[in-house]
């Protein structure tokens, strides 16, 4: 039996198979450090199933993710799994999936999109600045076959690397 590098938790959440190198970013976006709960983040770990592959791991005692947080994990690390731990045992295991409809979590990369209100176009021309009455919540449709995100408003397609999270992670802390 292999030695455990990370303590087990009694009740809480384990996010496993995170993309290596972004565990700290995921913990920060989810607001984990502000929870005042015991947590462990580990990065660049070997995988038992694929030793040449490196992964990240995040364990949080006494905390369970919201549905929106599952979506955030999926957007940042689509191969992640979320394990729910109760009384020291895994009671459920979920593979995260990027949802087909994503509202308000990502920002449209198109500088002329209505969701990018009160911004200047990339060419720097101030005459194109448009004032809107209020913020327009972004809506994207994800196509798992093409792995593209389509903006509801400007109808442009973007890759996962082109879209950025648009979330105030402090709301979870």
C-alpha positions, 0 to 999 in steps of 0.5 A: 500500500502506498503512503498517503501524501495528503491527509484524509478528510472526514466530511467534505469535498475532494476535487481530484484530477485537476489540471496541474499548475492551476490548483492554487488558482482554482482554490482562490476562485472558489474562495476556499482560503477565505472559508476558514476551513481545513483544506489541502491543495497539492499540485504536480502529483503523480496519477496512479492510473497514468504515472507520466501524467501530473495532476492537482488535488484539492481537499476541503473539510466540512464544505460542499460545492455549489452547482455554480462552483461545479461549473467553474471547476469544469470550465477550468479543468474539464477532466476533474472529478469531485468526490463527496466524503462522509464519515471518512468514506467516498459517498459519491463521485462526479465527473465534472462537465461543462454545462451546455448553457453558461450564464454570467460566468464567462466574458465574451472575448468580442470587444464589440459584444453587448455584454462588454458594455462601457468598454472601448474597442481594441483599436482604441477609438473612443467614438465607438464607446456605447453606453448601455442602461445596465450590465447585460449578463453573458450567455454562452452555449457550449458544444461538446463535439466542437468544444466551442463556446457560442455567445448568445448575443454576438453569435461568435464561436470561441475556444476554451482558451479564448474565453475568460472567467467573469466572476467575483470569486469573493462571493463564495468566501 
